[in-house]
Amino acid sequence: MKIQLRHNFESIISIDNLLEAWKEFIRGKRNKKDVQEFSLCLMDDIITLHQELASGIYRHGSYQAFNISDPKPRNIHKASVRDRLLHHAIYRILYPFFDKTFIADSYSCRKNKGTHKAINRFKYFAARVSKNNTKTCWVLKCDIKKFFANINHEVLLNILEQYISDKDILWLLDKVISSFHSVCPGVGLPLGNLTSQLFVNIYMNEFDQFVKHKLKIRYYIRYADDFVVLSDNRKELEDLVFPISEFLSEKLKLQLHPNKVSIETLNSGVDFLGWVNFPEHRILRTAAKRRMFRRIEESPTPETLNSYLGLLRHGNTYRLQKELYARKSFL
C-alpha cells in the first residue's frame, strides 16, 4: 500500500493557507493588472473562495491562451488570479508530501534539483559507466511525444487516489485537472498551471519506479519528458526500448517520440538538456548559442548578460564568456 497523505481538505482551503499561498503567488507579479485588481478586495475575495470550496460549489474558470518560444513554440494557458491562487494553496500542501515519494534522479520542477544538477549527475554516471573513460559509455536517450498534451486525466486521478483517501481533496483535484483538455476531453494538462508541474511528476513517478525497481536500471536520469539511461552495453539499451515503450503506452497512455529515441556513445557527444556532453567536457548546444545571442540583441542589459554568464559557467565556454564580458564592458 502507498503511503497516505495525512493532510485533510481543510488544510488546503483554510484562510491561513490561502493567505500564505497569496504571499508566494504575488512574488514578481505585483505590477500585473489582474493581480492588482484581485488584491483591491483581497480578504473578501479569499473568504469568498474559501466559502465556495467549503460548500462544494467552487468551479474552476477558463484559461487565457498565448504562445511563447522557449526554445521551441509552446502554447501556454493562464488561469485567472483566483484559480492560480488556489493552485498555489494546493501545491503548498501536496508538494512536500509527494516530493518524498520521487526518486533521487528526477530533476524537473523540484526544489534543490534542476538542469544543472541533472547534467552534473549525467557527468558522474558517465564516469562510473566508462570507468573514467577507459570503456565505451553508451547512452539511450528518449523523449515523450507531446507530453503535457497527452496526460490522461483518469490515469492521473487513479494514481492520486492511491495516495489520498480524503474524498474532498480528490474532488478538488478533479476540478483542477478537468478544467482543461487538449486534443480531446479527459486528456491534457495546461503548461501554465503550477499544479501541472506537480501532477506530471506524480504521473511520471510511476514510470520512474518501474525503471528503478522492475527494470533494475541504475544509471537513469529524467527531466520532465526527457530521460537517459547509461550503460557500457549497447545491446542492453536496445533491449530496454520495448519494455519502456510498452509501460508508457499501457500504463500511462503515453508514446515515445519516434524521432527522438537514440543510442549514442558519449565520445560522439550526447545532447542532453541544452548541452552536448563529452567524457571530459560539455559545450553549449548550437541552437542554445543562437538563442542566447538573439536574446542579448533583443535585451542588451547587464541583467541579461549576467544571466547567461551564470549559465555558461556550467560548461567549457571560455570563448563565449570572453565575448559576453566584452559586450558587457560596453554597456
DOLOVO-596364 format. One record per atom (N, C-alpha, C): residue number from 1; atom name; z, x, y. Coordinates in steps of 0.001 Angstrom, whole numbers. Each point is the difference from the previous one (the first is absolute). Example, Ala and Ser with C-alpha at 12.3 -4.5 7.8 and 13.67 -1.06 7.14 Angstrom:
REM residues 2
   i at       Z       X       Y
   1  N    7800   13190   -5690
   1 CA       0    -890    1190
   1  C       0     900    1200
   2  N    -720    -350    1050
   2 CA      60     820    1190
   2  C     730    -770    1090
***
This chain:
REM residues 331
   i at       Z       X       Y
   1  N       0     849   -1204
   1 CA       0    -849    1204
   1  C       0     881    1250
   2  N    -781    -404     997
   2 CA     -66     744    1263
   2  C    1322    -132     764
   3  N     317    1006     802
   3 CA    1160    -122     872
   3  C    -256   -1127     994
   4  N    1058    -673     432
   4 CA    -149   -1190     825
   4  C     454     236    1446
   5  N    -749    -580     931
   5 CA     375      38    1411
   5  C    1292    -787     185
   6  N     983     607     629
   6 CA    1293    -657     185
   6  C      85    -808    1287
   7  N    -873     285     936
   7 CA      11    -765    1254
   7  C    -461   -1430    -244
   8  N     511    -915     829
   8 CA    -429   -1385    -101
   8  C    -885    -383    1184
   9  N    -474   -1227     -12
   9 CA    -913    -505    1017
   9  C     603     111    1399
  10  N    1278    -332     112
  10 CA     674      22    1301
  10  C      -7    1392     619
  11  N      69    1054    -840
  11 CA      17    1357     539
  11  C   -1314     358     679
  12  N   -1075    -665    -402
  12 CA   -1307     230     631
  12  C    -142    -807    1276
  13  N     384   -1281     -32
  13 CA    -285    -899    1124
  13  C    1145     -89    1000
  14  N    1088     726    -225
  14 CA    1144     -80     916
  14  C    -390     426    1411
  15  N     705    -551     972
  15 CA    -245     364    1402
  15  C     168    1503     188
  16  N    1033     568    -605
  16 CA     257    1444     140
  16  C   -1185     819    -516
  17  N    -527    -366   -1167
  17 CA   -1119     757    -556
  17  C   -1255    -178     833
  18  N    -225   -1207     527
  18 CA   -1161    -237     852
  18  C     100     803    1294
  19  N    1202     107     553
  19 CA     193     792    1220
  19  C    -216    1487    -261
  20  N     512     502   -1126
  20 CA    -231    1408    -350
  20  C   -1487     254    -251
  21  N    -650    -961    -631
  21 CA   -1445     121    -250
  21  C    -762      36    1315
  22  N     457    -782     983
  22 CA    -646      -9    1313
  22  C      88    1375     662
  23  N    1170     642     -93
  23 CA     171    1329     592
  23  C    -994     996    -595
  24  N    -233    -107   -1295
  24 CA    -946     901    -653
  24  C   -1435    -372     335
  25  N    -257   -1289      73
  25 CA   -1359    -477     242
  25  C    -533     404    1374
  26  N     853     -79    1045
  26 CA    -508     204    1368
  26  C    -214    1460     375
  27  N     383     938    -862
  27 CA    -210    1414     335
  27  C   -1479     270     217
  28  N    -323     465    1200
  28 CA   -1380     304     337
  28  C    -845   -1207     330
  29  N     615   -1196      53
  29 CA    -779   -1226     246
  29  C     476    -769    1237
  30  N     923     564     757
  30 CA     600    -740    1106
  30  C   -1011    -426    1063
  31  N   -1101     731     112
  31 CA    -993    -327    1023
  31  C   -1073    -964    -487
  32  N      74    -412   -1257
  32 CA    -978    -942    -542
  32  C     283   -1406     543
  33  N   -1052    -694     413
  33 CA     166   -1308     630
  33  C     673   -1005    -919
  34  N    -440     -58   -1278
  34 CA     582    -993    -917
  34  C    1462     298    -297
  35  N     374    1269     -27
  35 CA    1397     377    -226
  35  C     846    -377    1203
  36  N    -520     242    1206
  36 CA     725    -366    1214
  36  C     208   -1509      90
  37  N   -1010    -765    -377
  37 CA     114   -1466      31
  37  C    1066    -491    -967
  38  N      39     580   -1189
  38 CA     999    -412    -991
  38  C    1402     371     465
  39  N     125    1151     663
  39 CA    1320     493     406
  39  C     591    -784    1173
  40  N    -832    -787     708
  40 CA     506    -789    1127
  40  C    1072    -984    -450
  41  N    -175    -590   -1170
  41 CA     983    -941    -551
  41  C     439     499   -1375
  42  N     380    1270     -59
  42 CA     222     671   -1272
  42  C    1016    -722    -874
  43  N    1184    -280     516
  43 CA    1036    -606    -844
  43  C    -410   -1390    -452
  44  N    -622    -778     882
  44 CA    -465   -1336    -390
  44  C   -1038     101   -1109
  45  N    -924     958     148
  45 CA   -1059     160    -995
  45  C     573     458   -1351
  46  N     964     902      36
  46 CA     598     488   -1237
  46  C     822   -1092    -684
  47  N     751    -759     778
  47 CA     793   -1098    -578
  47  C    -913   -1052    -620
  48  N   -1101    -319     697
  48 CA    -959    -973    -543
  48  C    -607     496   -1306
  49  N    -383    1285     -24
  49 CA    -554     586   -1223
  49  C    1029     -65   -1125
  50  N    1228     354     313
  50 CA    1074     -55   -1007
  50  C     170   -1420    -553
  51  N      -1    -979     879
  51 CA     212   -1398    -422
  51  C   -1157    -491    -870
  52  N   -1225     380     357
  52 CA   -1158    -405    -803
  52  C      58     626   -1391
  53  N     432    1241     -57
  53 CA     129     675   -1292
  53  C    1113    -624    -831
  54  N    1138    -252     627
  54 CA    1163    -546    -710
  54  C    -282   -1398    -539
  55  N    -790    -776     745
  55 CA    -283   -1381    -415
  55  C   -1240    -109    -891
  56  N    -697    1117    -198
  56 CA   -1155       7    -901
  56  C   -1268    -575     600
  57  N     -57    -103    1335
  57 CA   -1207    -554     622
  57  C    -862    1083     656
  58  N     393    1265    -168
  58 CA    -765    1104     592
  58  C   -1410      55    -593
  59  N    -972     205     868
  59 CA   -1388     211    -408
  59  C    -543    1226     725
  60  N    -614     900    -754
  60 CA    -592    1208     593
  60  C   -1232    -392     799
  61  N    -173     626    1169
  61 CA   -1143    -297     853
  61  C   -1267     712    -426
  62  N   -1034    -162     804
  62 CA   -1299     613    -276
  62  C     -27    1446     477
  63  N   -1131     653    -223
  63 CA    -158    1415     337
  63  C   -1115     208    1020
  64  N     169    1050     786
  64 CA   -1054     452     902
  64  C    -679    1199    -647
  65  N   -1313     -79    -163
  65 CA    -737    1061    -700
  65  C    -691     923     991
  66  N      -9    1299    -308
  66 CA    -762     972     776
  66  C    -307    1191    -889
  67  N    -953     815     421
  67 CA    -454    1138    -806
  67  C     437    1317     613
  68  N     314     965    -867
  68 CA     279    1361     437
  68  C    -792     961    -888
  69  N     -79    1255     411
  69 CA    -600    1048    -825
  69  C    1032    1106    -156
  70  N     606     105   -1194
  70 CA    1118     933    -170
  70  C      82     552   -1428
  71  N    -917     869    -437
  71 CA   -1241     391     660
  71  C   -1146    -953    -296
  72  N      76    -723   -1151
  72 CA   -1062    -933    -326
  72  C     322   -1363     609
  73  N   -1015    -846     199
  73 CA     234   -1319     601
  73  C     987    -826    -823
  74  N     967    -595     694
  74 CA     982    -849    -674
  74  C     190   -1273     804
  75  N     200   -1096    -714
  75 CA     248   -1286     634
  75  C    1509    -249      16
  76  N     584     -10    1202
  76 CA    1442    -189     154
  76  C     281   -1447     377
  77  N    1055    -553    -578
  77 CA     423   -1362     345
  77  C    1420      55     548
  78  N     169    -455    1234
  78 CA    1301      71     670
  78  C     616   -1378      83
  79  N    1224    -136    -479
  79 CA     719   -1268      66
  79  C     637    -164    1381
  80  N     551   -1172     255
  80 CA     694    -248    1268
  80  C    1268     841      60
  81  N     551     139    1201
  81 CA    1235     769     175
  81  C    1121    -596    -849
  82  N      89   -1306     -12
  82 CA    1042    -684    -766
  82  C     -85     340   -1488
  83  N   -1197     -40    -541
  83 CA    -177     302   -1419
  83  C     210    1483    -290
  84  N    -439     860     924
  84 CA     209    1442    -204
  84  C    1479     359      74
  85  N     746    -714     838
  85 CA    1454     184      40
  85  C     602    -333   -1365
  86  N    -454   -1099    -591
  86 CA     492    -375   -1326
  86  C    -381    1051   -1041
  87  N   -1209     560      99
  87 CA    -417    1058    -933
  87  C     992    1168      54
  88  N     412     374    1210
  88 CA     958    1092     153
  88  C    1351    -370    -606
  89  N     411   -1264     167
  89 CA    1276    -449    -559
  89  C     -25      59   -1528
  90  N   -1131    -383    -587
  90 CA    -166      77   -1456
  90  C      11    1456    -446
  91  N    -749     820     711
  91 CA    -142    1413    -347
  91  C    1345     714      35
  92  N     825    -319    1002
  92 CA    1310     665     149
  92  C     871    -183   -1243
  93  N    -118   -1145    -647
  93 CA     826    -292   -1171
  93  C    -656     483   -1297
  94  N   -1301    -211    -119
  94 CA    -670     301   -1266
  94  C    -348    1471    -185
  95  N    -402     686    1078
  95 CA    -460    1386    -165
  95  C    1052     911    -644
  96  N    1263      29     485
  96 CA     975     930    -606
  96  C     198    -254   -1495
  97  N     -76   -1267    -406
  97 CA     167    -325   -1420
  97  C   -1204     473    -813
  98  N   -1197    -389     411
  98 CA   -1180     313    -799
  98  C    -343    1485      30
  99  N     308     674    1096
  99 CA    -319    1421      71
  99  C     682     789   -1116
 100  N    1171    -458    -413
 100 CA     727     676   -1084
 100  C    -687    -183   -1351
 101  N    -858   -1002    -116
 101 CA    -687    -249   -1275
 101  C   -1300     793    -116
 102  N    -470     583    1113
 102 CA   -1284     703       6
 102  C     150    1406    -574
 103  N   -1087     519    -545
 103 CA       2    1370    -510
 103  C      10     985    1174
 104  N     398    1218    -275
 104 CA      94    1016    1057
 104  C   -1360     343     583
 105  N   -1059     -82    -814
 105 CA   -1311     463     450
 105  C    -912   -1119     483
 106  N     604   -1031     573
 106 CA    -712   -1022     768
 106  C     315     280    1465
 107  N   -1021     229     835
 107 CA     245     582    1328
 107  C    -397    -875    1190
 108  N    -608   -1132    -237
 108 CA    -506    -819    1103
 108  C    1050    -961     537
 109  N     135     -39    1334
 109 CA     863    -983     682
 109  C    1431      10    -535
 110  N     547    1218    -164
 110 CA    1383     149    -436
 110  C     710    1010     897
 111  N    1268    -234     250
 111 CA     771     919     830
 111  C     115    1355    -702
 112  N    -145    1059     790
 112 CA      80    1377    -494
 112  C   -1097     336   -1008
 113  N   -1120    -697      96
 113 CA   -1160     316    -843
 113  C   -1184     292     925
 114  N   -1185    -557    -273
 114 CA   -1148     190     875
 114  C   -1032     964    -548
 115  N   -1107     153     754
 115 CA   -1133     795    -484
 115  C     339    1474    -137
 116  N     752     559     944
 116 CA     288    1433     -52
 116  C     832     356   -1235
 117  N     976    -823    -309
 117 CA     802     260   -1194
 117  C    -830    -203   -1267
 118  N    -942    -940      56
 118 CA    -857    -232   -1167
 118  C    -896    1204    -277
 119  N    -588     587    1051
 119 CA    -890    1143    -238
 119  C     795    1259    -350
 120  N    1234      89     474
 120 CA     849    1118    -423
 120  C     389    -144   -1468
 121  N     234   -1225    -419
 121 CA     284    -262   -1404
 121  C   -1222     320    -862
 122  N   -1176    -337     527
 122 CA   -1250     330    -688
 122  C     -99    1516    -215
 123  N     328     753    1040
 123 CA     -46    1455     -94
 123  C     977     516   -1063
 124  N    1190    -581     -22
 124 CA    1015     407    -976
 124  C    -474    -311   -1417
 125  N    -532   -1205    -207
 125 CA    -500    -382   -1318
 125  C   -1143     911    -440
 126  N    -904     304     939
 126 CA   -1151     859    -322
 126  C     459    1376    -463
 127  N    1021     538     649
 127 CA     523    1317    -396
 127  C     613     -54   -1392
 128  N     681   -1111    -303
 128 CA     611    -146   -1325
 128  C   -1070    -126   -1088
 129  N    -991    -862     251
 129 CA   -1037    -248   -1002
 129  C    -844    1254    -241
 130  N    -360     690    1094
 130 CA    -861    1179    -113
 130  C     772    1267    -350
 131  N    1335    -149    -123
 131 CA     863    1164    -230
 131  C    -326    1098    1021
 132  N     146    -432    1280
 132 CA    -272     877    1152
 132  C   -1426     539     -24
 133  N    -908    -931    -258
 133 CA   -1443     277      58
 133  C    -477     989   -1069
 134  N     658     -24   -1146
 134 CA    -469     818   -1128
 134  C    -743    -859   -1025
 135  N      73   -1324     174
 135 CA    -728    -931    -867
 135  C    -762    -985     872
 136  N   -1028    -629    -564
 136 CA    -763   -1006     740
 136  C     824   -1272     155
 137  N      88    -475    1231
 137 CA     695   -1255     283
 137  C   -1047   -1077     279
 138  N      27   -1063    -818
 138 CA    -907   -1125     178
 138  C     737   -1136     706
 139  N    -738    -730     831
 139 CA     615   -1093     761
 139  C    -819   -1277    -168
 140  N     642   -1028    -556
 140 CA    -590   -1338     -49
 140  C     372    -706    1290
 141  N   -1002    -447     721
 141 CA     212    -664    1284
 141  C    -558   -1410     -70
 142  N     824    -990     386
 142 CA    -421   -1406     -87
 142  C     342    -748    1285
 143  N    -726   -1083     202
 143 CA     177    -848    1171
 143  C    -190   -1447    -460
 144  N     831    -901     510
 144 CA    -103   -1407    -381
 144  C    -925    -737     965
 145  N    -871    -794    -556
 145 CA   -1010    -707     792
 145  C     633   -1116     831
 146  N    -225      42    1326
 146 CA     477   -1030     928
 146  C    1434    -406    -317
 147  N     882     967     142
 147 CA    1385    -105    -460
 147  C     735   -1220     568
 148  N     240     -25    1301
 148 CA     749   -1099     608
 148  C    -693   -1345    -223
 149  N   -1313       1      60
 149 CA    -764   -1247    -121
 149  C      68    -604   -1395
 150  N     440     777   -1002
 150 CA      -1    -490   -1376
 150  C    1388    -140    -621
 151  N    1044      92     819
 151 CA    1348    -224    -525
 151  C     136   -1479    -379
 152  N     340    -254   -1260
 152 CA      91   -1366    -510
 152  C    1386    -586     292
 153  N      44   -1127     698
 153 CA    1270    -587     414
 153  C     871    -403   -1185
 154  N    -596    -603   -1002
 154 CA     776    -450   -1159
 154  C     626    1193    -730
 155  N    -779    1063    -172
 155 CA     518    1201    -655
 155  C    1139     594     822
 156  N    -180      76    1320
 156 CA    1033     559     877
 156  C    1283    -817     -77
 157  N    -108   -1323      65
 157 CA    1190    -849     -56
 157  C     701     103   -1352
 158  N    -777     133   -1067
 158 CA     602     181   -1324
 158  C     793    1302     -79
 159  N    -523    1047     644
 159 CA     727    1279      39
 159  C    1288    -158     802
 160  N     -92    -652    1157
 160 CA    1177    -197     849
 160  C    1077    -810    -716
 161  N    -400    -977    -807
 161 CA     952    -840    -731
 161  C     817     794   -1022
 162  N    -542    1121    -442
 162 CA     729     828    -955
 162  C    1195     703     650
 163  N     -50     155    1324
 163 CA    1067     699     727
 163  C     865    -941     829
 164  N    -528   -1174     335
 164 CA     682    -904     938
 164  C     263   -1334    -689
 165  N    1272    -390     -83
 165 CA     349   -1273    -635
 165  C     191   -1121    1014
 166  N     220     364    1265
 166 CA     239    -999    1048
 166  C   -1290    -778     274
 167  N       1   -1286    -308
 167 CA   -1207    -822     146
 167  C    -426    -160    1453
 168  N     966       9     911
 168 CA    -333    -146    1421
 168  C    -719    1243     519
 169  N     420    1192    -457
 169 CA    -714    1219     389
 169  C   -1422     -40    -546
 170  N    -153    -418   -1244
 170 CA   -1344     -85    -597
 170  C    -863   -1019     741
 171  N     617   -1100     445
 171 CA    -733    -996     805
 171  C    -514     640    1288
 172  N     865     760     655
 172 CA    -376     651    1254
 172  C   -1106    1032    -224
 173  N     135     810   -1039
 173 CA   -1019    1008    -273
 173  C   -1336    -650    -332
 174  N      51   -1125    -687
 174 CA   -1227    -748    -296
 174  C    -664    -481    1286
 175  N     801    -437     963
 175 CA    -551    -450    1289
 175  C    -737    1144     702
 176  N     597    1180     -27
 176 CA    -620    1152     657
 176  C   -1260     437    -752
 177  N     108     110   -1309
 177 CA   -1127     475    -809
 177  C   -1174    -962      60
 178  N     275   -1300     -96
 178 CA   -1079   -1002     -22
 178  C    -553    -322    1380
 179  N     564     630    1044
 179 CA    -480    -264    1365
 179  C   -1369     610     264
 180  N    -483     814    -944
 180 CA   -1266     707     206
 180  C    -740      96   -1325
 181  N   -1312     -82      75
 181 CA    -828     335   -1154
 181  C   -1286     643     500
 182  N    -626     788    -863
 182 CA   -1223     717     387
 182  C   -1238    -690    -572
 183  N    -430     422   -1168
 183 CA   -1245    -533    -562
 183  C     161   -1410    -524
 184  N    1192    -352    -481
 184 CA     229   -1346    -523
 184  C    1495    -302      65
 185  N     394   -1278     -30
 185 CA    1428    -341      30
 185  C     758     675   -1141
 186  N    1206     461     321
 186 CA     830     626   -1021
 186  C    -253    1477    -199
 187  N    -834     581     854
 187 CA    -333    1419    -152
 187  C     -40     665    1374
 188  N     643    1167     119
 188 CA     -97     802    1225
 188  C    1257     -10     839
 189  N     302    1161     595
 189 CA    1092     134     952
 189  C    -559     548    1305
 190  N     561    -414    1147
 190 CA    -489     494    1291
 190  C     467    1414     283
 191  N    -900     842     486
 191 CA     352    1384     311
 191  C    1016     102    1130
 192  N      84   -1019     857
 192 CA     876     102    1167
 192  C    1462    -330    -232
 193  N     360    -537   -1172
 193 CA    1390    -396    -241
 193  C     862    1166    -485
 194  N    1195     146     568
 194 CA     952     986    -505
 194  C     355    -310   -1447
 195  N     155   -1281    -323
 195 CA     347    -382   -1372
 195  C   -1095     396    -988
 196  N   -1254      33     454
 196 CA   -1094     368    -908
 196  C     178    1418    -525
 197  N     491     899     844
 197 CA     226    1383    -422
 197  C    1007      58   -1145
 198  N    1042    -818      99
 198 CA    1003     -40   -1056
 198  C    -550    -696   -1240
 199  N    -685   -1126     202
 199 CA    -507    -761   -1137
 199  C    -967     812    -856
 200  N    -880     786     636
 200 CA    -955     773    -811
 200  C     698    1112    -772
 201  N    1086     543     549
 201 CA     757    1006    -752
 201  C     728    -635   -1185
 202  N     528   -1202     195
 202 CA     626    -727   -1108
 202  C   -1045    -308   -1065
 203  N   -1165    -415     440
 203 CA   -1111    -332    -897
 203  C    -423    1225    -806
 204  N    -230    1106     698
 204 CA    -492    1209    -660
 204  C    1098     753    -747
 205  N    1261    -343     252
 205 CA    1075     611    -778
 205  C    -135    -341   -1479
 206  N    -587   -1166    -291
 206 CA    -258    -355   -1398
 206  C    -945    1022    -632
 207  N    -997     397     759
 207 CA    -950    1006    -488
 207  C     665    1376     -95
 208  N     777     349    1027
 208 CA     694    1288      -3
 208  C     890     139   -1238
 209  N     725   -1068    -322
 209 CA     895      40   -1159
 209  C    -793     114   -1304
 210  N   -1137    -659     -49
 210 CA    -888      92   -1167
 210  C    -491    1437    -180
 211  N    -422     612    1093
 211 CA    -508    1377     -44
 211  C    1082     966    -464
 212  N    1204    -150     544
 212 CA    1073     954    -304
 212  C     622    -230   -1376
 213  N     208   -1268    -373
 213 CA     788    -281   -1199
 213  C    -820    -391   -1225
 214  N   -1184    -558     203
 214 CA    -857    -360   -1136
 214  C   -1022    1099    -284
 215  N    -669     447    1054
 215 CA    -988    1064    -190
 215  C     652    1387      -6
 216  N    1252      60     448
 216 CA     759    1262      -1
 216  C    -689    1091     826
 217  N    -544    -398    1136
 217 CA    -686     955     872
 217  C    1023     663     924
 218  N      14    1313     -16
 218 CA     992     743     781
 218  C    -479     285    1414
 219  N   -1250     426     134
 219 CA    -498     455    1303
 219  C    -878   -1083     629
 220  N     658    -956     607
 220 CA    -644   -1193     574
 220  C     537    -231    1401
 221  N    -902    -267     936
 221 CA     378    -288    1394
 221  C    -801   -1207     465
 222  N     690    -934     645
 222 CA    -717   -1155     574
 222  C     341    -153    1475
 223  N   -1036    -259     791
 223 CA     174    -353    1407
 223  C    -845   -1260     228
 224  N     672   -1155     112
 224 CA    -684   -1296     133
 224  C    -935    -212   -1191
 225  N   -1306     -89     253
 225 CA    -944    -258   -1095
 225  C    -689    1266    -492
 226  N     382    1150     534
 226 CA    -531    1287    -473
 226  C    1015     646    -934
 227  N    -454     467   -1149
 227 CA     917     721    -869
 227  C    -724    1096    -765
 228  N     767    1020    -373
 228 CA    -539    1150    -716
 228  C     885     317   -1196
 229  N    -632     554   -1026
 229 CA     703     526   -1169
 229  C    -512    1414    -216
 230  N     918     955    -181
 230 CA    -383    1395    -199
 230  C     287     418   -1440
 231  N    -907     802    -569
 231 CA     171     472   -1370
 231  C    -827    1261    -215
 232  N     370     779   -1001
 232 CA    -813    1162    -366
 232  C   -1015    -358   -1093
 233  N     -74   -1304    -317
 233 CA    -869    -481   -1074
 233  C    -913   -1107     515
 234  N   -1276     297     174
 234 CA    -941    -998     526
 234  C     -98   -1225    -909
 235  N     -51     234   -1310
 235 CA    -126   -1110    -958
 235  C    1178    -963     124
 236  N    1168     539     221
 236 CA    1187    -832     186
 236  C    -182    -951    1182
 237  N    -569     500    1080
 237 CA    -247    -828    1174
 237  C   -1100   -1031    -260
 238  N   -1048     410    -704
 238 CA   -1068    -942    -349
 238  C     547   -1170    -809
 239  N     937     307    -901
 239 CA     571   -1038    -861
 239  C     952    -937     740
 240  N     420     372    1195
 240 CA     908    -847     779
 240  C    -730   -1105     761
 241  N   -1276     203     277
 241 CA    -720    -936     872
 241  C       8   -1417    -569
 242  N    -259    -129   -1299
 242 CA     -56   -1354    -577
 242  C    1354    -711      34
 243  N    1101     593    -504
 243 CA    1273    -729      63
 243  C     460    -304    1425
 244  N    -304     897     937
 244 CA     328    -266    1405
 244  C    -784   -1198     510
 245  N   -1296       3    -239
 245 CA    -865   -1093     444
 245  C     403   -1315    -657
 246  N     322      54   -1290
 246 CA     375   -1199    -740
 246  C    1293    -601     537
 247  N    1012     846     258
 247 CA    1270    -506     527
 247  C    -202    -640    1368
 248  N    -709     690     874
 248 CA    -229    -540    1342
 248  C    -712   -1347     -59
 249  N    -981    -105    -871
 249 CA    -780   -1226    -106
 249  C     802   -1143    -619
 250  N     656     270   -1119
 250 CA     671   -1061    -741
 250  C    1341    -398     606
 251  N     759     957     471
 251 CA    1350    -289     501
 251  C      44    -291    1493
 252  N    -863     676     771
 252 CA      83    -113    1456
 252  C   -1247    -581     648
 253  N   -1011    -329    -805
 253 CA   -1250    -596     515
 253  C    -677     894    1039
 254  N      65    1302    -213
 254 CA    -613     974     898
 254  C   -1054     802    -758
 255  N    -930     578     756
 255 CA   -1069     792    -602
 255  C     -49    1386     638
 256  N    -253    1002    -834
 256 CA    -280    1319     554
 256  C   -1328     -33     734
 257  N     -71     732    1119
 257 CA   -1270      93     714
 257  C    -948     855    -842
 258  N   -1135    -563    -443
 258 CA    -879     742    -927
 258  C    -544    1305     569
 259  N    -110      99    1329
 259 CA    -545    1212     614
 259  C    1074     996     428
 260  N    1253    -335    -287
 260 CA    1086     865     461
 260  C     937     405   -1140
 261  N    -567     116   -1182
 261 CA     727     562   -1139
 261  C    -664    1321    -336
 262  N     753    1093      69
 262 CA    -592    1317    -246
 262  C     995     907    -690
 263  N    -529     995    -720
 263 CA     809    1051    -595
 263  C    -575    1321     491
 264  N     810     751     747
 264 CA    -469    1231     633
 264  C     985    1131    -279
 265  N    -469    1211     152
 265 CA     916    1141     -92
 265  C     589     279    1372
 266  N    1209     486       2
 266 CA     645     355    1265
 266  C    -777    1107     706
 267  N    -575     913    -757
 267 CA    -763    1099     599
 267  C   -1194    -489     801
 268  N    -548   -1143    -370
 268 CA   -1165    -533     710
 268  C     394    -746    1272
 269  N    1302    -252     181
 269 CA     487    -710    1181
 269  C     150   -1481    -268
 270  N    1226    -528      91
 270 CA     267   -1415    -274
 270  C     357    -697    1306
 271  N    -799    -981     353
 271 CA     201    -763    1225
 271  C    1075   -1060    -250
 272  N    1151     163     657
 272 CA    1111    -930    -198
 272  C     786    -158    1285
 273  N      60   -1226     499
 273 CA     770    -354    1192
 273  C    -406     790    1238
 274  N   -1305     138     188
 274 CA    -505     616    1223
 274  C    -148    1499     -41
 275  N     437     623   -1102
 275 CA     -89    1451    -134
 275  C    -788     356   -1254
 276  N    -749    1099      76
 276 CA    -660     543   -1188
 276  C     910    1100    -524
 277  N     551    -228   -1184
 277 CA    1031     870    -566
 277  C    -592    1013    -969
 278  N     375    1270     192
 278 CA    -386    1103    -879
 278  C    1281     624    -566
 279  N    -125     929    -951
 279 CA    1210     593    -589
 279  C     930     670    1008
 280  N    -557     711     971
 280 CA     836     777     923
 280  C       6    -532    1429
 281  N    -781   -1000     281
 281 CA     -59    -510    1369
 281  C    -565   -1414      22
 282  N      49    -613    1191
 282 CA    -640   -1303     191
 282  C    -655     -19    1374
 283  N   -1124    -687      93
 283 CA    -709    -116    1269
 283  C    -214   -1479     331
 284  N    -149    -259    1276
 284 CA    -183   -1376     437
 284  C   -1376    -502    -423
 285  N     -38   -1224    -496
 285 CA   -1261    -628    -392
 285  C    -956     -44    1202
 286  N   -1289     203    -255
 286 CA    -995      42    1081
 286  C      22   -1274     835
 287  N      71   -1147    -666
 287 CA      23   -1275     733
 287  C    1240    -100     879
 288  N    1115     543    -486
 288 CA    1238     -27     782
 288  C    -115     891    1240
 289  N    -680    1142    -144
 289 CA    -217     886    1157
 289  C    -850    -697    1061
 290  N   -1071    -648    -444
 290 CA    -870    -707     948
 290  C     769   -1102     727
 291  N     814    -727    -763
 291 CA     785   -1082     595
 291  C    1008     562     997
 292  N     595    1142    -327
 292 CA     976     630     888
 292  C    -636     363    1343
 293  N   -1176     658     -43
 293 CA    -647     410    1244
 293  C    -512   -1205     795
 294  N    -406   -1044    -713
 294 CA    -458   -1208     691
 294  C    1154    -650     761
 295  N    1153     -60    -628
 295 CA    1145    -631     653
 295  C     527     843    1154
 296  N     -91    1306    -142
 296 CA     419     881    1090
 296  C    -924    -183    1201
 297  N   -1298    -164    -257
 297 CA    -949    -244    1093
 297  C     277   -1336     673
 298  N     394   -1004    -799
 298 CA     288   -1330     554
 298  C    1319     -10     764
 299  N     970     819    -475
 299 CA    1319      33     635
 299  C     490    1440      88
 300  N    -549     788     962
 300 CA     353    1437     110
 300  C    1341     215     703
 301  N    1073    -463    -635
 301 CA    1337     126     586
 301  C     829    1004    -799
 302  N    1028     567     615
 302 CA     891     916    -747
 302  C     612    -669   -1225
 303  N     296   -1317     115
 303 CA     609    -722   -1117
 303  C    -936     -46   -1199
 304  N   -1281    -270     263
 304 CA    -987     -55   -1083
 304  C    -150    1369    -651
 305  N    -117    1040     826
 305 CA    -161    1354    -531
 305  C    1230     440    -800
 306  N    1189    -310     501
 306 CA    1224     385    -716
 306  C      96    -709   -1347
 307  N    -454   -1247     -24
 307 CA      13    -755   -1251
 307  C    -864     679   -1055
 308  N   -1209     421     408
 308 CA    -897     647    -944
 308  C     444    1424    -334
 309  N     615     676     949
 309 CA     527    1338    -308
 309  C    1092     -92   -1070
 310  N     803   -1059      74
 310 CA    1014    -221   -1022
 310  C    -618    -244   -1365
 311  N   -1084    -768     -18
 311 CA    -712    -256   -1260
 311  C    -570    1288    -583
 312  N    -636     800     844
 312 CA    -700    1199    -473
 312  C     939    1061    -566
 313  N    1261     -35     388
 313 CA     954     987    -522
 313  C     259    -164   -1499
 314  N    -467   -1116    -569
 314 CA     218    -242   -1422
 314  C   -1105     593    -871
 315  N    -952     703     622
 315 CA   -1079     596    -782
 315  C    -433    1339     560
 316  N   -1053     537    -586
 316 CA    -554    1277     455
 316  C   -1047    -294    1076
 317  N     467     -64    1235
 317 CA    -845    -503    1091
 317  C     124     888    1238
 318  N      85    1292    -180
 318 CA     235     901    1126
 318  C   -1053    -179    1089
 319  N   -1270     -27    -378
 319 CA   -1073    -112    1000
 319  C      56   -1334     741
 320  N     277   -1070    -737
 320 CA      95   -1310     657
 320  C    1179     -36     965
 321  N    1134     556    -412
 321 CA    1159      33     892
 321  C    -302     814    1254
 322  N    -679    1115    -173
 322 CA    -350     862    1130
 322  C    -893    -757     988
 323  N    -935    -776    -539
 323 CA    -901    -773     870
 323  C     767   -1068     762
 324  N     966    -666    -677
 324 CA     769   -1041     671
 324  C     930     588    1063
 325  N     596    1140    -289
 325 CA     852     657    1014
 325  C    -828     388    1234
 326  N   -1248     408    -238
 326 CA    -886     341    1117
 326  C    -267   -1249     862
 327  N    -231   -1117    -679
 327 CA    -254   -1247     745
 327  C    1262    -418     761
 328  N    1152     174    -653
 328 CA    1247    -427     619
 328  C     278     781    1270
 329  N    -399    1247      46
 329 CA     267     836    1169
 329  C    -756    -465    1224
 330  N   -1071    -805    -210
 330 CA    -790    -483    1127
 330  C     511   -1336     536
 331  N     959    -617    -723
 331 CA     497   -1321     438
 331  C    1035     134    1108
***
